[in-house]
Amino acid sequence: MMKVEVKKVDATRRELKFEIPKDRVSQRMEEVYGEILKVAKIRGFRPGKAPRHLVEQEHGKIAQEKMMERLIPEVYQEAIKKESLSPIDFPDIHDVQLKDGTLFFTASLDIQPEFMVKDYKGIKVQRKSAQVSEEEINKTLDFFKTAQGKEKEAKIDDEFAKGLGYPSLEELKTSFKRQMELEKDRQNRADIENQVIDFLIKNTKLVVPKTTIERHLQRLVDNAKQRLERQNMKPEEMEKRLEEFTKNMRPNAERDVKAYFILEKIAQQEQMKFEEGENVFQKVIGFLLKEAQWEEAKEDGKK
């Protein structure tokens, strides 16, 4: 009978030590040798006709590897089902030994953290205005003039607008205003989502697996590295920038992972159904915003 010893490393880390008996190992080895015997090519024999002992001599190592490839995932799945564990990702399999016909190995894995999310309906959110003032438009025009390399003395008038492809300054301002309002609207949406996430993280007791944070951080670093490579940056400069990026992004990575687990838990608690490929984050955030208490944000300088 298979023996499994479960060790609790921390709140979300488990270590499973396996001992698989000879009879089960032998059963899988017989299956593997049965397949190899049918196609094995041994000098002096037609394929499939070589004696068993010669096949074992020639293909013993491969047979053993194939047996483990089948048996280890099989008994691992049985163990996590029996122990009611919910792994987050694939396990780290190590310390594999075949000793006197008995198979020993250890599986280290992270499990879903156990927690509940409370008070997620009625979260107070403030949405800033997306209106753009005349002053903001003029500042943008000044910045645009400088960026275009125009002279400082150049006037921002109809002639200036025509040089940019607009019939008048008024048309140019209208276009800028529309673009700026769209950008403000996008920023406001992101700000509201962050308000919701900040509330949930602050009010939820949750310990997330360190390895999950590290994997997410590594993905962020890899993406940053690809962007820097496209800039043809020198290796030493890139290494310095990535080291700084990694340090600065660690808190963000932890926040992202916590947000993921919390939103996924809310989806479970609300028994949400998802279509294949549907964005869990956007659907749960959309639900929370419908349930939120909306307030108009105070403008700067106003009470």
C-alpha positions in Angstrom: 0.0 0.0 0.0 1.3 3.5 -0.9 2.5 5.6 2.0 2.3 9.4 1.9 3.6 11.7 4.7 2.3 15.3 4.5 4.4 18.0 6.0 3.1 21.6 6.5 6.0 23.9 5.7 4.0 27.1 6.1 0.5 28.4 5.6 0.5 27.6 1.9 3.5 25.3 1.3 3.2 21.5 1.7 5.8 18.7 1.3 4.6 15.2 0.4 6.9 12.3 0.9 5.9 9.2 -1.1 6.8 5.5 -0.7 5.4 3.4 -3.5 5.5 -0.4 -2.9 7.3 -2.9 -5.1 4.1 -4.5 -6.5 2.8 -1.2 -7.9 6.3 -0.3 -9.3 6.6 -3.8 -10.9 3.1 -3.5 -12.4 4.1 -0.3 -14.2 7.5 -1.7 -15.2 5.7 -4.8 -16.8 3.5 -2.5 -18.8 6.5 -0.5 -20.1 8.5 -3.6 -21.0 5.5 -5.0 -22.7 5.5 -2.0 -25.0 9.2 -2.0 -25.5 9.4 -5.7 -26.3 7.0 -5.1 -29.3 9.4 -2.7 -31.0 12.8 -3.2 -29.5 15.6 -3.6 -32.0 18.3 -6.0 -30.7 21.1 -7.1 -32.9 20.5 -10.7 -34.2 16.8 -10.6 -33.6 13.8 -9.3 -35.5 11.9 -6.4 -33.9 9.7 -7.8 -31.1 11.4 -11.2 -31.0 14.3 -10.4 -28.7 14.5 -12.2 -25.3 13.3 -10.3 -22.3 16.7 -10.3 -20.4 18.4 -8.8 -23.5 15.8 -6.1 -23.7 16.2 -5.3 -20.0 20.0 -5.0 -20.5 19.7 -2.8 -23.5 16.7 -0.6 -22.5 16.5 -0.9 -18.7 17.3 2.8 -18.1 14.8 4.0 -20.6 12.1 1.6 -19.2 12.8 2.9 -15.6 12.4 6.5 -16.7 9.2 5.8 -18.6 7.8 4.0 -15.5 8.5 7.0 -13.3 7.0 9.4 -15.9 3.7 7.5 -15.6 3.7 6.4 -12.0 4.8 9.6 -10.2 2.0 11.9 -11.7 -0.5 9.1 -11.1 0.2 8.6 -7.4 0.6 12.4 -6.9 -2.9 13.0 -8.2 -4.2 10.2 -5.9 -2.5 11.8 -2.9 -3.8 15.4 -3.4 -7.3 14.1 -3.9 -7.1 11.9 -0.7 -5.6 14.8 1.3 -8.1 17.3 -0.1 -5.3 19.6 -1.3 -5.8 22.3 -4.0 -2.4 22.9 -5.7 -1.8 26.3 -7.4 0.7 25.0 -9.9 2.7 21.9 -10.8 4.7 20.4 -8.0 8.5 20.4 -7.6 9.4 16.7 -7.7 12.8 15.8 -6.1 14.7 13.2 -4.1 13.6 10.5 -6.4 15.0 7.0 -5.6 14.3 3.5 -6.7 15.6 1.3 -3.8 15.1 -2.5 -3.8 12.1 -2.1 -6.1 10.4 0.5 -3.9 10.0 4.0 -5.3 10.6 7.0 -3.0 10.2 10.7 -4.0 9.1 14.1 -2.5 6.7 16.6 -4.0 6.8 20.2 -2.8 3.8 22.3 -3.7 1.9 25.5 -3.0 -1.8 25.2 -2.2 -4.6 27.7 -2.4 -4.7 29.9 0.6 -7.6 29.5 2.9 -9.5 32.7 3.6 -12.9 34.4 3.1 -13.6 37.9 1.7 -16.0 40.0 3.6 -17.8 43.4 3.1 -17.0 43.5 -0.6 -20.5 44.9 -1.5 -20.9 48.6 -1.0 -17.3 49.6 -1.3 -17.0 53.4 -1.4 -15.4 54.7 -4.6 -14.8 58.2 -5.9 -14.7 59.0 -9.6 -12.9 62.1 -10.6 -14.2 64.4 -13.3 -13.0 63.8 -16.9 -13.6 67.5 -17.8 -10.6 69.3 -19.3 -10.1 73.0 -18.5 -8.9 75.7 -20.9 -5.8 76.1 -18.8 -4.9 72.4 -19.3 -5.5 72.6 -23.0 -3.2 75.7 -23.3 -0.5 73.9 -21.3 -0.7 70.9 -23.6 -0.4 73.2 -26.6 2.7 74.9 -25.2 4.2 71.5 -24.5 3.3 70.3 -28.1 4.9 73.5 -29.6 8.1 72.8 -27.7 8.1 69.1 -28.7 7.6 70.0 -32.3 10.7 72.2 -32.2 8.8 75.5 -32.8 10.4 78.8 -31.8 9.5 80.1 -28.4 8.2 83.3 -30.0 5.9 81.4 -32.3 2.2 82.2 -31.6 -0.4 79.5 -31.0 -3.0 80.8 -33.4 -4.8 79.7 -36.6 -1.6 79.6 -38.6 0.0 77.3 -36.0 -3.1 75.1 -36.1 -3.0 74.9 -39.9 0.6 73.8 -39.8 -0.6 70.8 -37.8 -3.4 70.0 -40.2 -6.3 71.8 -38.6 -8.3 74.6 -40.3 -8.3 76.7 -37.1 -7.0 77.0 -33.6 -10.5 76.3 -32.3 -10.6 73.0 -34.2 -7.2 72.1 -32.8 -8.3 72.8 -29.3 -11.5 70.7 -29.7 -9.4 67.8 -31.0 -6.9 68.1 -28.1 -9.8 68.4 -25.6 -11.5 65.2 -26.9 -8.2 63.2 -26.7 -7.4 64.6 -23.2 -10.9 63.7 -21.9 -10.5 60.2 -23.3 -7.2 59.8 -21.5 -8.6 61.2 -18.3 -11.5 58.8 -18.5 -9.1 55.9 -18.9 -7.1 57.0 -15.9 -10.2 57.5 -13.8 -11.4 54.0 -14.6 -7.9 52.6 -13.5 -8.1 54.8 -10.4 -11.5 53.4 -9.4 -10.3 49.8 -9.9 -7.3 50.6 -7.7 -9.6 52.0 -5.0 -11.5 48.7 -5.0 -8.4 46.5 -5.0 -6.8 48.6 -2.2 -9.9 48.2 0.0 -10.0 44.5 -0.6 -6.3 43.9 0.2 -6.5 46.1 3.3 -9.6 44.3 4.7 -8.7 40.7 3.8 -6.4 38.6 5.9 -4.4 36.6 3.3 -1.1 34.9 3.1 0.0 34.2 -0.5 2.7 31.7 -1.6 6.1 33.3 -1.9 6.8 31.2 -5.0 3.7 32.6 -6.7 4.9 36.1 -6.1 8.4 35.3 -7.3 7.0 33.7 -10.5 4.9 36.8 -11.2 7.8 39.1 -10.4 10.0 37.2 -12.9 7.4 37.6 -15.6 7.3 41.4 -15.0 11.2 41.4 -15.1 11.2 39.4 -18.3 8.8 41.8 -20.0 10.9 44.7 -18.9 14.0 43.0 -20.2 12.4 42.6 -23.6 11.5 46.3 -23.8 15.1 47.3 -22.9 16.5 44.9 -25.5 14.5 46.6 -28.1 16.2 49.8 -27.1 19.7 48.3 -27.8 20.8 49.0 -24.3 24.3 48.0 -23.2 24.4 44.8 -21.1 25.9 46.4 -18.0 23.3 49.3 -18.1 20.5 46.8 -18.6 21.6 44.7 -15.7 21.6 47.8 -13.4 18.2 48.9 -14.6 16.7 45.4 -14.2 18.1 45.1 -10.7 16.5 48.4 -9.7 13.2 47.4 -11.5 13.1 44.1 -9.6 13.6 45.8 -6.3 10.9 48.5 -7.0 8.4 46.0 -8.5 8.4 43.4 -5.7 5.6 45.2 -3.7 3.5 45.5 -6.9 4.0 41.8 -7.7 2.7 40.9 -4.2 -0.2 43.3 -4.6 -1.1 41.7 -8.0 -1.0 38.2 -6.6 -3.2 39.1 -3.6 -5.7 40.9 -5.9 -5.8 37.8 -8.1 -6.6 35.4 -5.2 -9.1 37.8 -3.7 -11.1 38.4 -6.9 -11.0 34.6 -7.6 -12.4 34.0 -4.1 -15.2 36.5 -4.6 -16.1 34.8 -7.9 -16.3 31.5 -6.0 -18.4 33.0 -3.1 -20.8 34.6 -5.7 -20.8 31.3 -7.7 -20.0 33.2 -10.9 -19.9 31.3 -14.2 -17.3 32.1 -16.8 -17.1 31.4 -20.5 -13.9 30.0 -21.9 -11.4 32.8 -22.3 -13.5 35.3 -20.3 -11.5 37.8 -18.2 -12.0 36.9 -14.5 -10.5 40.3 -13.3 -12.8 42.4 -15.5 -15.9 40.4 -14.7 -15.4 40.5 -10.9 -14.4 44.1 -10.9 -17.5 45.0 -13.0 -19.6 43.2 -10.4 -18.0 45.0 -7.5 -18.4 48.4 -9.2 -22.2 47.7 -9.7 -22.4 47.0 -6.0 -20.2 49.9 -5.0 -21.3 53.2 -3.3 -20.4 55.9 -5.8 -19.3 59.4 -4.7 -18.2 62.3 -6.7 -14.6 63.1 -6.0 -13.8 66.6 -4.5 -11.9 68.8 -7.0 -8.6 70.1 -5.8 -9.0 73.3 -3.7 -12.7 72.7 -3.2 -14.4 71.5 0.0 
